[in-house]
Amino acid sequence: MKLSSLDSLARRQHGVIARTQTDLTESSWRRARNSGSLIRMHDGVARLPGSADTPEQHIIAGVLAAGSGAMASHRSAAHLHGIPGIGDLASVVVDVIVPARADRSLGSRAVNTVGLQGVQVHRPRDMRRLHRHRIDGIACTNILRTLLDLGAVAPEAVHGAVGHALASELASLSAIETALQQHACRGRHGVTALRSALDDWAVDGKPADSVLEPAMRRLVSRYGLPPVEFHPIVGGREVDFRIVGTPIVIECDGWAYHGRSKHNFERDRAMDAEFAARGWIVVRFTYRRITGRPGEVARLIERTIARWIDRPAPDAA
């Protein structure tokens, strides 16, 4: 395989290739690296010059370096599933699972994963839910397994991860609870963190403050919106956000299936009508929209502000 023909393969893999995916000899591979045609990432894994240096590139390089059967896991899989706030964790180390059965099947082709720089190789005894999933061309664990494994290495991130999975409809509350029951056993790391997160999320239909407030503040800062006040009392009722200096109230709706509750739906609309009668304007977004389409949310807020900014704010009493 000529080096020029590697470009197509690399484009599908975030600029990364493994020697085992080519017919290059070891000496040809070494010459390509020495000439700068390839840039080493791990033994037998390299990237093409000019390819973007992204977390995805480092994750797929780690997966390829760990050998056949490997898949991104823990923090790396959480990043691939789009869980907010994991990017910094994922950039510290690439997490890769190599199932024991994959080790056995490799035989003499087994890869020495000891000392892979920047890669944490996990060899779990818990083999449940290790079906290979693919996101953006990278093999990784599915969302349920990812939530469990994340608790073993970053328990502080599990609460937000569960909230994102629910709000983005990656998994239902019942599916996560079932996975927790199936994996719960003595010594299984990650179970405690996931159980605690589920207890919190089962109480309320809205994203927890620890997830919602940072998400909105990032949106406000990124798009240069006016400051927001979090959980102010407006008209005798606590609301999610108020755009400071305006009569604009932003409410974040809960998960999709909570929105289908007739009682909650009618209660929210009655409150909105009462607020409108007092001169307030209520804008509702889902958590999924705030985190998944922040630019669209920002533009709608800007249009609302442009219409109302010159009008006096109502009495907050």
Residue, then its C-alpha position, 0 to 999 in steps of 0.5 A: m500500500k502506497l503512502s498516498s493511498l493511506d489518506s482515505l483510510a486516515r480520513r475515516q479515522h481522524g487522521v490516524i492509521a495503524r500499521t496492521q491496517t496496511d501492507l507496509t513492512e516494519s522498515s517501510w513504516r519506520r522510513a515513513r516516520n523518519s521522513g515525516s510522512l507519518i507522525r508516531m502516536h504509539d508503537g505501530v500507530a501514527r497520524l498524518p501530518g496536518s491532521a487535527d489534534t483532537p480528543e477523538q484522534h487520541i482516543i482512536a489512536g489508543v484503541l488501535a494501539a491496544g489491539s483487536g477487540a479494544m474499545a474506548s471506555h470510561r471517560s473516553a466513551a463518555h466524551l464520545h457519547g457527548i456528555p458535557g464536562i468530560g472533555d478535560l477528563a478525557s484529555v488527561v488519559v485515554d480509557v480503553i477496555v480490552p475484554a479478556r476474551a479478546d486477549r484469549s482470541l489474539g493468541s500470538r498476536a496479542v499486543n503489549t499494552v503495558g506502558l502505552q503513554g497516555v492510555q489506561v488499559h482496563r481488563p474488567r472481570d465484569m463482561r456484561r454489556l460489552h457489545r461494541h458500539r461505534i460513534d464517529g467511527i470509533a469503537c466504544t462501550n454503550i451508554l449504559r456500560t459507560l455510565l457504570d464504568l465512569g463511576a469507577v474513575a470519575p464518580e464526581a462526573v456521574h451525576g451530570a452524565v446521568g442527567h445528560a443521558l436522560a435529557s438527550e434520550l440516550a437512555s431511560l431511567s428504567a434502563i439505567e436502573t436495570a443495568l445497575q441491578q444487573h451489574a451490582c455486586r460486591g467490589r464492582h467499582g462505579v455502582t455506588a456513584l451511579r446509584s447515588a446519581l439515580d437516587d437524585w434524578a428520580v426525585d425531580g423531573k428537571p435537570a439538577d442545578s449542578v448540571l443546569e446552572p453551569a450549562m446556561r452560564r457557559l452559554v451566556s458567556r460563549y455568546g456574549l449574552p447579558p448576565v443571568e440571575f439563577h433561581p430568583i423569586v419572580g411574582g412569588r415563584e422561584v424560576d430557573f433564570r432571569i435575564v438581568g435588567t429585563p422582564i425575560v424569564i427562562e425556564c428549563d423543562g424536564w425530560a421528555y416523558h415528564g413533559r407528557s404529564k398532563h398535570n405538569f403541562e397544564r400547571d406550567r401553562a397556567m403559571d406562564a399565563e399568569f406571568a404574561a398577565r403581569g408583564w413578564i415573558v417566559v421562554r422555555f427550553t429543554y435541557r437537551r436544547i441548551t446543551g445540544r444546540p446552544g447557538e440556536v438557544a442564544r439566537l432566540i434569547e437575543r431576539t427576545i431581548a431585542r424586543w423587550i430590552d427597552r421596556p421597563a421590567p415588571d414588579a418582581a413582587 
